Amino acid sequence: MQSVTRRRFLQSSALGAVALSQATAVLSAAEPDAKLKLGLIGCGWYGMEDAKAALRVGGVQIVSICDVDSEHLGQSADALEKLQAKRPQTFKLYQDLLKTDLDAVIIATPPHWHALQLLAALDRGVDVYCEKPLSYDLREGRAMVDAVKKSKRLVQVGFQRRQNPAFQAVRQHIQDGNAGRIVCVEANIHYTAGTKDPTPQPPPSSLDWDLWCGPAPLIPYSPQVGHMNWRLEKTTGHGHLVDWGIHLIDATRMILGEGMPKTVAASGGLYYLKDRITTPDVLNAHFEFATCPVTWRHRIWGSEEYTPAVSNGIFFYGEKETLFVTDDRWESIPRGNGKDRQTHEAKGDSGLLHMAEFLDALRTRKPPGCLIEDAYCSTASVKLAMIAWETGSKIAWDSPTETIPNNPAALDLLRREYRGPWKHPYQG
């Protein structure tokens, strides 16, 4: 007998509503001349989503933006001028943007740029909202964590599902002991990846491709590795698990209260999208956490799922219950009794709530919900899975020393050499 419980629905909805109301109450009380001054580095698709979320929360002004694509830059400046009735300053270089008068900066570039841009913002004494993943390689991430601790600036990383009412409700449900001991977890996101022309060709005249690649390898431009599609390119986004799956691995860690996995193994490959992308279109990864094993699966071709309702989400298999959670609902199924399955609707704008929490932190100087240490652990976990796949080996992670013992090939992939003239920030 499937049902939606009103009490659970109200509790889950209230969870997100309270967070937003608390943040907006602080901001709405501010005088207009006390608006927080924000900069935006990388004003493509999701950078503009972050900027719009900040404007919806209120109490802010986007005063400066930068992008290495002049077309993106102009279009974003036009859109922001309409939204806030004032045109932001525009820059090609993030170093020039950081010279403007800012309270905080949003970093929404591809991840191979995150480390240098975050460190530069800290040097300017600016707080940071940085999109996930935290970094391209693990050693960058370590340098970023150490720099944030030293700077004492506030940093929020874009793991928006930490604010999601459904994920928070499952976390509380498990902590209350309703599901019993969690024995294992399975997470997956199956979808059909949209691909573009992978043929090398000259970049658009508006795009400085050499600068876009920056410290990463300078690869030939094609629409498939440029805007948006860089997520499935090995040298930049590093694939579906690192780009999208990382949200569910982070949410799993949050719900279980976990740190780093003890071991990671992975298998898969390019079976359908070969010669169009450079990362696995099928991947299985197995993480051994202290609490229990966590398995990840994805397939990014073939859109028609036998069970589309669970093609994006996490299963928690407990001694008493099986739980499933996705962005707008969670389900509980008593062990051995599928007839008493309960579905709990829990909708909320996670991106808006996550940005509201960050802006509230800027006002109150209280740490936001996704500290950089957590972002490092989630990023490092999925990166270890990719290292396991690329080396064809099982990774044993030594957390105290942050090394991979007895595996020179895997250890070498913890740090990627930068292309000159850029210098890698980790010198350990």
Contacts in CASP RR format, 6 or more apart in sequence:
PFRMAT RR
TARGET T0000
AUTHOR 0000-0000-0000
METHOD contacts of the structure
MODEL  1
MQSVTRRRFLQSSALGAVALSQATAVLSAAEPDAKLKLGLIGCGWYGMED
AKAALRVGGVQIVSICDVDSEHLGQSADALEKLQAKRPQTFKLYQDLLKT
DLDAVIIATPPHWHALQLLAALDRGVDVYCEKPLSYDLREGRAMVDAVKK
SKRLVQVGFQRRQNPAFQAVRQHIQDGNAGRIVCVEANIHYTAGTKDPTP
QPPPSSLDWDLWCGPAPLIPYSPQVGHMNWRLEKTTGHGHLVDWGIHLID
ATRMILGEGMPKTVAASGGLYYLKDRITTPDVLNAHFEFATCPVTWRHRI
WGSEEYTPAVSNGIFFYGEKETLFVTDDRWESIPRGNGKDRQTHEAKGDS
GLLHMAEFLDALRTRKPPGCLIEDAYCSTASVKLAMIAWETGSKIAWDSP
TETIPNNPAALDLLRREYRGPWKHPYQG
1 339 0 8 1.000
1 340 0 8 1.000
1 341 0 8 1.000
2 341 0 8 1.000
2 342 0 8 1.000
2 343 0 8 1.000
3 342 0 8 1.000
3 343 0 8 1.000
4 342 0 8 1.000
4 343 0 8 1.000
4 344 0 8 1.000
4 345 0 8 1.000
5 342 0 8 1.000
5 344 0 8 1.000
8 169 0 8 1.000
8 342 0 8 1.000
8 344 0 8 1.000
8 346 0 8 1.000
9 344 0 8 1.000
9 345 0 8 1.000
9 346 0 8 1.000
11 169 0 8 1.000
12 165 0 8 1.000
12 166 0 8 1.000
12 168 0 8 1.000
12 169 0 8 1.000
12 330 0 8 1.000
12 344 0 8 1.000
12 345 0 8 1.000
12 346 0 8 1.000
13 165 0 8 1.000
13 345 0 8 1.000
13 346 0 8 1.000
13 347 0 8 1.000
13 348 0 8 1.000
15 165 0 8 1.000
15 168 0 8 1.000
15 169 0 8 1.000
15 346 0 8 1.000
16 163 0 8 1.000
16 165 0 8 1.000
16 168 0 8 1.000
16 348 0 8 1.000
16 353 0 8 1.000
19 163 0 8 1.000
19 353 0 8 1.000
19 356 0 8 1.000
19 357 0 8 1.000
20 57 0 8 1.000
20 349 0 8 1.000
20 352 0 8 1.000
20 353 0 8 1.000
20 356 0 8 1.000
22 360 0 8 1.000
23 57 0 8 1.000
23 353 0 8 1.000
23 356 0 8 1.000
23 357 0 8 1.000
23 359 0 8 1.000
23 360 0 8 1.000
24 57 0 8 1.000
24 58 0 8 1.000
24 356 0 8 1.000
26 360 0 8 1.000
26 363 0 8 1.000
26 364 0 8 1.000
27 57 0 8 1.000
27 58 0 8 1.000
27 59 0 8 1.000
27 60 0 8 1.000
27 359 0 8 1.000
27 360 0 8 1.000
27 363 0 8 1.000
28 58 0 8 1.000
28 59 0 8 1.000
30 59 0 8 1.000
30 363 0 8 1.000
34 59 0 8 1.000
35 58 0 8 1.000
35 59 0 8 1.000
35 60 0 8 1.000
35 61 0 8 1.000
36 59 0 8 1.000
36 60 0 8 1.000
36 61 0 8 1.000
36 103 0 8 1.000
36 104 0 8 1.000
36 359 0 8 1.000
36 362 0 8 1.000
36 363 0 8 1.000
37 60 0 8 1.000
37 61 0 8 1.000
37 63 0 8 1.000
37 101 0 8 1.000
37 102 0 8 1.000
37 103 0 8 1.000
37 104 0 8 1.000
38 51 0 8 1.000
38 54 0 8 1.000
38 60 0 8 1.000
38 61 0 8 1.000
38 62 0 8 1.000
38 63 0 8 1.000
38 102 0 8 1.000
38 103 0 8 1.000
38 104 0 8 1.000
38 105 0 8 1.000
38 106 0 8 1.000
39 62 0 8 1.000
39 63 0 8 1.000
39 64 0 8 1.000
39 65 0 8 1.000
39 88 0 8 1.000
39 97 0 8 1.000
39 100 0 8 1.000
39 102 0 8 1.000
39 104 0 8 1.000
39 105 0 8 1.000
39 106 0 8 1.000
40 47 0 8 1.000
40 48 0 8 1.000
40 50 0 8 1.000
40 51 0 8 1.000
40 62 0 8 1.000
40 64 0 8 1.000
40 65 0 8 1.000
40 66 0 8 1.000
40 76 0 8 1.000
40 88 0 8 1.000
40 105 0 8 1.000
40 106 0 8 1.000
40 108 0 8 1.000
41 65 0 8 1.000
41 66 0 8 1.000
41 94 0 8 1.000
41 97 0 8 1.000
41 105 0 8 1.000
41 106 0 8 1.000
41 107 0 8 1.000
41 108 0 8 1.000
41 109 0 8 1.000
41 117 0 8 1.000
42 65 0 8 1.000
42 66 0 8 1.000
42 67 0 8 1.000
42 72 0 8 1.000
42 107 0 8 1.000
42 108 0 8 1.000
42 109 0 8 1.000
43 51 0 8 1.000
43 65 0 8 1.000
43 66 0 8 1.000
43 67 0 8 1.000
43 72 0 8 1.000
43 73 0 8 1.000
43 76 0 8 1.000
43 108 0 8 1.000
44 67 0 8 1.000
44 69 0 8 1.000
44 72 0 8 1.000
44 76 0 8 1.000
44 108 0 8 1.000
44 227 0 8 1.000
45 227 0 8 1.000
45 228 0 8 1.000
46 108 0 8 1.000
46 131 0 8 1.000
47 106 0 8 1.000
47 108 0 8 1.000
47 131 0 8 1.000
48 76 0 8 1.000
48 79 0 8 1.000
49 351 0 8 1.000
50 106 0 8 1.000
50 108 0 8 1.000
50 129 0 8 1.000
50 131 0 8 1.000
50 355 0 8 1.000
51 62 0 8 1.000
51 65 0 8 1.000
51 76 0 8 1.000
51 80 0 8 1.000
51 106 0 8 1.000
52 83 0 8 1.000
53 351 0 8 1.000
53 352 0 8 1.000
53 354 0 8 1.000
53 355 0 8 1.000
53 356 0 8 1.000
54 60 0 8 1.000
54 62 0 8 1.000
54 106 0 8 1.000
54 355 0 8 1.000
54 359 0 8 1.000
55 62 0 8 1.000
55 83 0 8 1.000
55 84 0 8 1.000
56 352 0 8 1.000
57 352 0 8 1.000
57 355 0 8 1.000
57 356 0 8 1.000
57 359 0 8 1.000
58 359 0 8 1.000
59 359 0 8 1.000
60 359 0 8 1.000
61 84 0 8 1.000
61 86 0 8 1.000
62 80 0 8 1.000
62 84 0 8 1.000
62 88 0 8 1.000
63 88 0 8 1.000
63 89 0 8 1.000
63 100 0 8 1.000
63 101 0 8 1.000
63 102 0 8 1.000
64 88 0 8 1.000
64 89 0 8 1.000
64 90 0 8 1.000
64 91 0 8 1.000
64 97 0 8 1.000
64 100 0 8 1.000
64 102 0 8 1.000
65 73 0 8 1.000
65 76 0 8 1.000
65 77 0 8 1.000
65 80 0 8 1.000
65 88 0 8 1.000
65 89 0 8 1.000
65 90 0 8 1.000
65 91 0 8 1.000
65 97 0 8 1.000
66 73 0 8 1.000
66 90 0 8 1.000
66 91 0 8 1.000
66 92 0 8 1.000
66 93 0 8 1.000
66 94 0 8 1.000
66 96 0 8 1.000
66 97 0 8 1.000
67 73 0 8 1.000
67 76 0 8 1.000
67 92 0 8 1.000
68 92 0 8 1.000
68 207 0 8 1.000
68 208 0 8 1.000
68 211 0 8 1.000
68 212 0 8 1.000
69 204 0 8 1.000
69 206 0 8 1.000
69 207 0 8 1.000
69 208 0 8 1.000
69 212 0 8 1.000
69 227 0 8 1.000
70 92 0 8 1.000
70 206 0 8 1.000
70 207 0 8 1.000
71 204 0 8 1.000
71 206 0 8 1.000
71 207 0 8 1.000
72 206 0 8 1.000
72 227 0 8 1.000
73 90 0 8 1.000
73 92 0 8 1.000
74 90 0 8 1.000
77 87 0 8 1.000
77 88 0 8 1.000
77 90 0 8 1.000
80 87 0 8 1.000
80 88 0 8 1.000
81 87 0 8 1.000
81 88 0 8 1.000
89 97 0 8 1.000
89 100 0 8 1.000
91 97 0 8 1.000
92 208 0 8 1.000
92 211 0 8 1.000
94 117 0 8 1.000
94 120 0 8 1.000
95 120 0 8 1.000
97 105 0 8 1.000
98 105 0 8 1.000
98 120 0 8 1.000
98 121 0 8 1.000
98 124 0 8 1.000
98 126 0 8 1.000
99 124 0 8 1.000
102 124 0 8 1.000
102 126 0 8 1.000
103 126 0 8 1.000
103 127 0 8 1.000
103 362 0 8 1.000
104 126 0 8 1.000
104 127 0 8 1.000
104 128 0 8 1.000
104 129 0 8 1.000
104 154 0 8 1.000
104 358 0 8 1.000
104 362 0 8 1.000
105 121 0 8 1.000
105 126 0 8 1.000
105 127 0 8 1.000
105 128 0 8 1.000
105 129 0 8 1.000
106 128 0 8 1.000
106 129 0 8 1.000
106 130 0 8 1.000
106 131 0 8 1.000
107 113 0 8 1.000
107 114 0 8 1.000
107 117 0 8 1.000
107 118 0 8 1.000
107 121 0 8 1.000
107 128 0 8 1.000
107 129 0 8 1.000
107 130 0 8 1.000
107 131 0 8 1.000
108 131 0 8 1.000
109 117 0 8 1.000
109 131 0 8 1.000
110 230 0 8 1.000
110 236 0 8 1.000
110 237 0 8 1.000
111 131 0 8 1.000
111 132 0 8 1.000
111 133 0 8 1.000
111 134 0 8 1.000
111 135 0 8 1.000
111 136 0 8 1.000
111 236 0 8 1.000
111 237 0 8 1.000
111 238 0 8 1.000
111 242 0 8 1.000
112 136 0 8 1.000
112 213 0 8 1.000
112 214 0 8 1.000
112 215 0 8 1.000
112 216 0 8 1.000
112 235 0 8 1.000
112 236 0 8 1.000
112 237 0 8 1.000
113 214 0 8 1.000
113 215 0 8 1.000
114 130 0 8 1.000
114 131 0 8 1.000
114 133 0 8 1.000
114 134 0 8 1.000
114 135 0 8 1.000
114 136 0 8 1.000
114 140 0 8 1.000
114 144 0 8 1.000
115 135 0 8 1.000
115 136 0 8 1.000
115 140 0 8 1.000
115 141 0 8 1.000
115 143 0 8 1.000
115 144 0 8 1.000
115 425 0 8 1.000
116 215 0 8 1.000
116 422 0 8 1.000
116 425 0 8 1.000
118 128 0 8 1.000
118 130 0 8 1.000
118 144 0 8 1.000
118 147 0 8 1.000
118 148 0 8 1.000
118 155 0 8 1.000
119 143 0 8 1.000
119 144 0 8 1.000
119 147 0 8 1.000
119 425 0 8 1.000
121 127 0 8 1.000
121 128 0 8 1.000
121 153 0 8 1.000
122 128 0 8 1.000
122 147 0 8 1.000
122 148 0 8 1.000
122 151 0 8 1.000
122 153 0 8 1.000
125 151 0 8 1.000
125 153 0 8 1.000
126 153 0 8 1.000
127 153 0 8 1.000
127 154 0 8 1.000
127 155 0 8 1.000
127 361 0 8 1.000
127 362 0 8 1.000
128 153 0 8 1.000
128 154 0 8 1.000
128 155 0 8 1.000
128 156 0 8 1.000
129 155 0 8 1.000
129 156 0 8 1.000
129 157 0 8 1.000
129 158 0 8 1.000
129 355 0 8 1.000
129 358 0 8 1.000
130 155 0 8 1.000
130 156 0 8 1.000
130 157 0 8 1.000
130 158 0 8 1.000
130 375 0 8 1.000
131 157 0 8 1.000
131 158 0 8 1.000
132 157 0 8 1.000
132 158 0 8 1.000
132 159 0 8 1.000
132 246 0 8 1.000
132 247 0 8 1.000
132 250 0 8 1.000
132 375 0 8 1.000
132 378 0 8 1.000
132 379 0 8 1.000
133 242 0 8 1.000
133 243 0 8 1.000
133 246 0 8 1.000
133 375 0 8 1.000
133 378 0 8 1.000
133 379 0 8 1.000
133 382 0 8 1.000
133 383 0 8 1.000
134 141 0 8 1.000
134 144 0 8 1.000
134 157 0 8 1.000
134 372 0 8 1.000
134 375 0 8 1.000
134 376 0 8 1.000
134 378 0 8 1.000
134 379 0 8 1.000
135 141 0 8 1.000
135 144 0 8 1.000
135 376 0 8 1.000
135 379 0 8 1.000
136 216 0 8 1.000
136 236 0 8 1.000
136 237 0 8 1.000
136 238 0 8 1.000
136 416 0 8 1.000
137 383 0 8 1.000
137 413 0 8 1.000
137 414 0 8 1.000
137 415 0 8 1.000
137 416 0 8 1.000
138 379 0 8 1.000
138 380 0 8 1.000
138 383 0 8 1.000
138 384 0 8 1.000
138 402 0 8 1.000
138 414 0 8 1.000
138 415 0 8 1.000
139 414 0 8 1.000
139 415 0 8 1.000
139 424 0 8 1.000
139 426 0 8 1.000
139 428 0 8 1.000
140 415 0 8 1.000
140 424 0 8 1.000
140 425 0 8 1.000
140 426 0 8 1.000
141 376 0 8 1.000
141 379 0 8 1.000
141 380 0 8 1.000
141 426 0 8 1.000
142 376 0 8 1.000
142 402 0 8 1.000
142 426 0 8 1.000
143 425 0 8 1.000
143 426 0 8 1.000
143 427 0 8 1.000
144 372 0 8 1.000
144 376 0 8 1.000
144 425 0 8 1.000
145 372 0 8 1.000
145 373 0 8 1.000
145 376 0 8 1.000
147 425 0 8 1.000
148 155 0 8 1.000
148 372 0 8 1.000
154 358 0 8 1.000
154 361 0 8 1.000
154 362 0 8 1.000
154 365 0 8 1.000
154 367 0 8 1.000
154 368 0 8 1.000
155 368 0 8 1.000
155 371 0 8 1.000
155 372 0 8 1.000
156 354 0 8 1.000
156 357 0 8 1.000
156 358 0 8 1.000
156 361 0 8 1.000
156 368 0 8 1.000
156 369 0 8 1.000
156 370 0 8 1.000
157 370 0 8 1.000
157 372 0 8 1.000
157 374 0 8 1.000
157 375 0 8 1.000
158 354 0 8 1.000
158 370 0 8 1.000
158 375 0 8 1.000
159 246 0 8 1.000
159 247 0 8 1.000
159 250 0 8 1.000
159 251 0 8 1.000
159 354 0 8 1.000
159 370 0 8 1.000
159 374 0 8 1.000
159 375 0 8 1.000
159 378 0 8 1.000
160 247 0 8 1.000
160 350 0 8 1.000
160 351 0 8 1.000
160 353 0 8 1.000
160 354 0 8 1.000
161 167 0 8 1.000
161 247 0 8 1.000
161 248 0 8 1.000
161 250 0 8 1.000
161 251 0 8 1.000
161 327 0 8 1.000
161 350 0 8 1.000
162 168 0 8 1.000
162 250 0 8 1.000
162 251 0 8 1.000
162 254 0 8 1.000
162 354 0 8 1.000
162 369 0 8 1.000
162 370 0 8 1.000
163 350 0 8 1.000
163 351 0 8 1.000
163 353 0 8 1.000
163 354 0 8 1.000
163 357 0 8 1.000
164 251 0 8 1.000
164 327 0 8 1.000
164 346 0 8 1.000
164 348 0 8 1.000
164 350 0 8 1.000
164 353 0 8 1.000
165 346 0 8 1.000
165 347 0 8 1.000
165 348 0 8 1.000
166 325 0 8 1.000
166 326 0 8 1.000
166 327 0 8 1.000
166 328 0 8 1.000
166 329 0 8 1.000
166 330 0 8 1.000
166 344 0 8 1.000
166 346 0 8 1.000
166 347 0 8 1.000
167 251 0 8 1.000
167 254 0 8 1.000
167 255 0 8 1.000
167 325 0 8 1.000
167 330 0 8 1.000
169 325 0 8 1.000
169 330 0 8 1.000
169 344 0 8 1.000
169 346 0 8 1.000
170 255 0 8 1.000
170 316 0 8 1.000
170 323 0 8 1.000
170 325 0 8 1.000
170 330 0 8 1.000
171 254 0 8 1.000
171 255 0 8 1.000
173 179 0 8 1.000
173 323 0 8 1.000
173 330 0 8 1.000
173 332 0 8 1.000
174 180 0 8 1.000
174 182 0 8 1.000
174 255 0 8 1.000
174 256 0 8 1.000
174 316 0 8 1.000
174 323 0 8 1.000
177 320 0 8 1.000
178 320 0 8 1.000
178 321 0 8 1.000
178 332 0 8 1.000
179 316 0 8 1.000
179 318 0 8 1.000
179 319 0 8 1.000
179 320 0 8 1.000
179 321 0 8 1.000
179 322 0 8 1.000
179 323 0 8 1.000
179 332 0 8 1.000
180 318 0 8 1.000
180 319 0 8 1.000
180 320 0 8 1.000
180 321 0 8 1.000
181 318 0 8 1.000
181 319 0 8 1.000
182 256 0 8 1.000
182 291 0 8 1.000
182 292 0 8 1.000
182 316 0 8 1.000
182 317 0 8 1.000
182 318 0 8 1.000
183 292 0 8 1.000
183 317 0 8 1.000
183 318 0 8 1.000
183 319 0 8 1.000
184 292 0 8 1.000
184 293 0 8 1.000
184 294 0 8 1.000
184 295 0 8 1.000
184 317 0 8 1.000
185 252 0 8 1.000
185 256 0 8 1.000
185 292 0 8 1.000
185 293 0 8 1.000
185 294 0 8 1.000
185 295 0 8 1.000
185 314 0 8 1.000
185 315 0 8 1.000
185 316 0 8 1.000
185 317 0 8 1.000
186 294 0 8 1.000
186 295 0 8 1.000
186 297 0 8 1.000
186 314 0 8 1.000
186 315 0 8 1.000
186 317 0 8 1.000
187 245 0 8 1.000
187 248 0 8 1.000
187 249 0 8 1.000
187 252 0 8 1.000
187 294 0 8 1.000
187 295 0 8 1.000
187 296 0 8 1.000
187 297 0 8 1.000
187 313 0 8 1.000
187 314 0 8 1.000
187 315 0 8 1.000
188 248 0 8 1.000
188 296 0 8 1.000
188 297 0 8 1.000
188 298 0 8 1.000
188 311 0 8 1.000
188 312 0 8 1.000
188 313 0 8 1.000
189 240 0 8 1.000
189 244 0 8 1.000
189 245 0 8 1.000
189 248 0 8 1.000
189 298 0 8 1.000
189 311 0 8 1.000
189 312 0 8 1.000
189 313 0 8 1.000
190 297 0 8 1.000
190 298 0 8 1.000
190 299 0 8 1.000
190 300 0 8 1.000
190 302 0 8 1.000
190 305 0 8 1.000
190 311 0 8 1.000
190 312 0 8 1.000
191 300 0 8 1.000
191 303 0 8 1.000
191 311 0 8 1.000
191 312 0 8 1.000
192 300 0 8 1.000
192 301 0 8 1.000
192 302 0 8 1.000
192 303 0 8 1.000
193 232 0 8 1.000
193 240 0 8 1.000
193 273 0 8 1.000
193 277 0 8 1.000
193 281 0 8 1.000
193 300 0 8 1.000
193 301 0 8 1.000
194 229 0 8 1.000
195 224 0 8 1.000
195 229 0 8 1.000
195 232 0 8 1.000
195 273 0 8 1.000
195 276 0 8 1.000
195 277 0 8 1.000
196 222 0 8 1.000
196 223 0 8 1.000
196 224 0 8 1.000
196 229 0 8 1.000
197 222 0 8 1.000
197 223 0 8 1.000
197 224 0 8 1.000
198 222 0 8 1.000
198 223 0 8 1.000
198 224 0 8 1.000
198 225 0 8 1.000
198 275 0 8 1.000
198 276 0 8 1.000
198 277 0 8 1.000
199 222 0 8 1.000
200 220 0 8 1.000
200 221 0 8 1.000
200 222 0 8 1.000
201 221 0 8 1.000
201 222 0 8 1.000
201 223 0 8 1.000
202 221 0 8 1.000
203 209 0 8 1.000
203 221 0 8 1.000
207 221 0 8 1.000
209 221 0 8 1.000
210 218 0 8 1.000
212 226 0 8 1.000
213 219 0 8 1.000
213 235 0 8 1.000
213 419 0 8 1.000
214 419 0 8 1.000
214 422 0 8 1.000
215 418 0 8 1.000
215 419 0 8 1.000
215 420 0 8 1.000
215 422 0 8 1.000
215 424 0 8 1.000
216 235 0 8 1.000
216 236 0 8 1.000
216 416 0 8 1.000
216 419 0 8 1.000
217 235 0 8 1.000
217 419 0 8 1.000
218 419 0 8 1.000
219 225 0 8 1.000
219 233 0 8 1.000
219 235 0 8 1.000
223 229 0 8 1.000
224 232 0 8 1.000
224 233 0 8 1.000
224 276 0 8 1.000
224 277 0 8 1.000
225 233 0 8 1.000
225 236 0 8 1.000
226 233 0 8 1.000
230 236 0 8 1.000
230 237 0 8 1.000
231 237 0 8 1.000
231 239 0 8 1.000
231 240 0 8 1.000
231 243 0 8 1.000
231 244 0 8 1.000
232 239 0 8 1.000
232 240 0 8 1.000
232 243 0 8 1.000
232 273 0 8 1.000
232 277 0 8 1.000
232 278 0 8 1.000
232 279 0 8 1.000
232 300 0 8 1.000
233 239 0 8 1.000
233 277 0 8 1.000
233 278 0 8 1.000
233 279 0 8 1.000
234 278 0 8 1.000
234 279 0 8 1.000
235 278 0 8 1.000
237 243 0 8 1.000
237 279 0 8 1.000
238 279 0 8 1.000
238 383 0 8 1.000
238 386 0 8 1.000
239 277 0 8 1.000
239 279 0 8 1.000
239 280 0 8 1.000
239 386 0 8 1.000
240 279 0 8 1.000
240 280 0 8 1.000
240 281 0 8 1.000
240 283 0 8 1.000
240 298 0 8 1.000
240 300 0 8 1.000
241 249 0 8 1.000
241 283 0 8 1.000
241 285 0 8 1.000
241 296 0 8 1.000
241 298 0 8 1.000
241 382 0 8 1.000
241 385 0 8 1.000
241 386 0 8 1.000
242 379 0 8 1.000
242 382 0 8 1.000
242 383 0 8 1.000
242 386 0 8 1.000
245 296 0 8 1.000
245 298 0 8 1.000
245 382 0 8 1.000
246 378 0 8 1.000
246 379 0 8 1.000
246 382 0 8 1.000
248 296 0 8 1.000
248 313 0 8 1.000
248 314 0 8 1.000
249 287 0 8 1.000
249 294 0 8 1.000
249 296 0 8 1.000
249 378 0 8 1.000
249 381 0 8 1.000
249 382 0 8 1.000
250 374 0 8 1.000
250 375 0 8 1.000
250 378 0 8 1.000
251 314 0 8 1.000
251 325 0 8 1.000
252 258 0 8 1.000
252 294 0 8 1.000
252 314 0 8 1.000
253 259 0 8 1.000
253 289 0 8 1.000
253 374 0 8 1.000
253 377 0 8 1.000
253 378 0 8 1.000
253 381 0 8 1.000
254 374 0 8 1.000
255 314 0 8 1.000
255 316 0 8 1.000
256 289 0 8 1.000
256 291 0 8 1.000
256 292 0 8 1.000
257 291 0 8 1.000
258 289 0 8 1.000
258 290 0 8 1.000
258 291 0 8 1.000
259 289 0 8 1.000
259 290 0 8 1.000
259 377 0 8 1.000
260 377 0 8 1.000
260 380 0 8 1.000
260 381 0 8 1.000
260 397 0 8 1.000
260 399 0 8 1.000
261 287 0 8 1.000
261 288 0 8 1.000
261 289 0 8 1.000
261 294 0 8 1.000
261 381 0 8 1.000
261 384 0 8 1.000
261 397 0 8 1.000
262 288 0 8 1.000
262 289 0 8 1.000
262 290 0 8 1.000
262 396 0 8 1.000
262 397 0 8 1.000
263 287 0 8 1.000
263 288 0 8 1.000
263 394 0 8 1.000
263 395 0 8 1.000
263 396 0 8 1.000
263 397 0 8 1.000
264 285 0 8 1.000
264 286 0 8 1.000
264 287 0 8 1.000
264 288 0 8 1.000
264 381 0 8 1.000
264 384 0 8 1.000
264 385 0 8 1.000
264 387 0 8 1.000
264 388 0 8 1.000
264 394 0 8 1.000
264 395 0 8 1.000
264 397 0 8 1.000
265 285 0 8 1.000
265 286 0 8 1.000
265 388 0 8 1.000
265 394 0 8 1.000
265 395 0 8 1.000
266 283 0 8 1.000
266 284 0 8 1.000
266 285 0 8 1.000
266 286 0 8 1.000
266 385 0 8 1.000
266 386 0 8 1.000
266 388 0 8 1.000
266 389 0 8 1.000
266 392 0 8 1.000
267 283 0 8 1.000
267 284 0 8 1.000
267 389 0 8 1.000
268 280 0 8 1.000
268 282 0 8 1.000
268 283 0 8 1.000
268 284 0 8 1.000
268 389 0 8 1.000
269 280 0 8 1.000
269 281 0 8 1.000
269 282 0 8 1.000
269 283 0 8 1.000
269 389 0 8 1.000
270 277 0 8 1.000
270 278 0 8 1.000
270 279 0 8 1.000
270 280 0 8 1.000
270 281 0 8 1.000
270 282 0 8 1.000
271 281 0 8 1.000
271 282 0 8 1.000
272 281 0 8 1.000
272 282 0 8 1.000
272 301 0 8 1.000
272 302 0 8 1.000
273 281 0 8 1.000
273 300 0 8 1.000
273 301 0 8 1.000
274 281 0 8 1.000
279 386 0 8 1.000
280 298 0 8 1.000
280 389 0 8 1.000
281 299 0 8 1.000
281 300 0 8 1.000
281 301 0 8 1.000
282 298 0 8 1.000
282 299 0 8 1.000
282 300 0 8 1.000
283 296 0 8 1.000
283 297 0 8 1.000
283 298 0 8 1.000
283 385 0 8 1.000
283 389 0 8 1.000
284 295 0 8 1.000
284 296 0 8 1.000
284 297 0 8 1.000
285 295 0 8 1.000
285 296 0 8 1.000
285 297 0 8 1.000
285 382 0 8 1.000
285 385 0 8 1.000
285 388 0 8 1.000
285 389 0 8 1.000
286 293 0 8 1.000
286 294 0 8 1.000
286 295 0 8 1.000
286 296 0 8 1.000
287 293 0 8 1.000
287 294 0 8 1.000
287 295 0 8 1.000
287 296 0 8 1.000
287 381 0 8 1.000
287 385 0 8 1.000
296 385 0 8 1.000
305 311 0 8 1.000
310 324 0 8 1.000
310 326 0 8 1.000
312 326 0 8 1.000
312 327 0 8 1.000
313 324 0 8 1.000
313 325 0 8 1.000
313 326 0 8 1.000
314 324 0 8 1.000
314 325 0 8 1.000
314 326 0 8 1.000
315 322 0 8 1.000
315 323 0 8 1.000
315 324 0 8 1.000
316 322 0 8 1.000
316 323 0 8 1.000
316 324 0 8 1.000
316 325 0 8 1.000
318 335 0 8 1.000
319 335 0 8 1.000
320 334 0 8 1.000
320 335 0 8 1.000
321 332 0 8 1.000
321 333 0 8 1.000
321 334 0 8 1.000
321 335 0 8 1.000
322 332 0 8 1.000
322 333 0 8 1.000
322 335 0 8 1.000
323 330 0 8 1.000
323 331 0 8 1.000
323 332 0 8 1.000
323 333 0 8 1.000
324 330 0 8 1.000
324 331 0 8 1.000
324 333 0 8 1.000
325 331 0 8 1.000
327 350 0 8 1.000
328 345 0 8 1.000
328 346 0 8 1.000
328 347 0 8 1.000
328 348 0 8 1.000
329 343 0 8 1.000
329 344 0 8 1.000
329 345 0 8 1.000
329 346 0 8 1.000
329 347 0 8 1.000
330 343 0 8 1.000
330 344 0 8 1.000
330 346 0 8 1.000
331 341 0 8 1.000
331 342 0 8 1.000
331 343 0 8 1.000
331 344 0 8 1.000
332 341 0 8 1.000
332 342 0 8 1.000
332 344 0 8 1.000
333 340 0 8 1.000
333 341 0 8 1.000
333 342 0 8 1.000
334 340 0 8 1.000
354 370 0 8 1.000
357 368 0 8 1.000
357 369 0 8 1.000
358 368 0 8 1.000
360 366 0 8 1.000
361 367 0 8 1.000
361 368 0 8 1.000
361 369 0 8 1.000
384 395 0 8 1.000
384 397 0 8 1.000
385 395 0 8 1.000
387 395 0 8 1.000
387 404 0 8 1.000
387 410 0 8 1.000
387 413 0 8 1.000
387 414 0 8 1.000
388 394 0 8 1.000
388 395 0 8 1.000
388 410 0 8 1.000
390 413 0 8 1.000
391 407 0 8 1.000
391 409 0 8 1.000
391 410 0 8 1.000
391 413 0 8 1.000
393 407 0 8 1.000
393 409 0 8 1.000
393 410 0 8 1.000
395 404 0 8 1.000
395 407 0 8 1.000
395 410 0 8 1.000
396 404 0 8 1.000
396 405 0 8 1.000
396 406 0 8 1.000
396 407 0 8 1.000
397 404 0 8 1.000
398 404 0 8 1.000
398 405 0 8 1.000
403 411 0 8 1.000
403 414 0 8 1.000
404 410 0 8 1.000
404 411 0 8 1.000
404 414 0 8 1.000
415 424 0 8 1.000
415 426 0 8 1.000
416 424 0 8 1.000
417 424 0 8 1.000
418 424 0 8 1.000
END
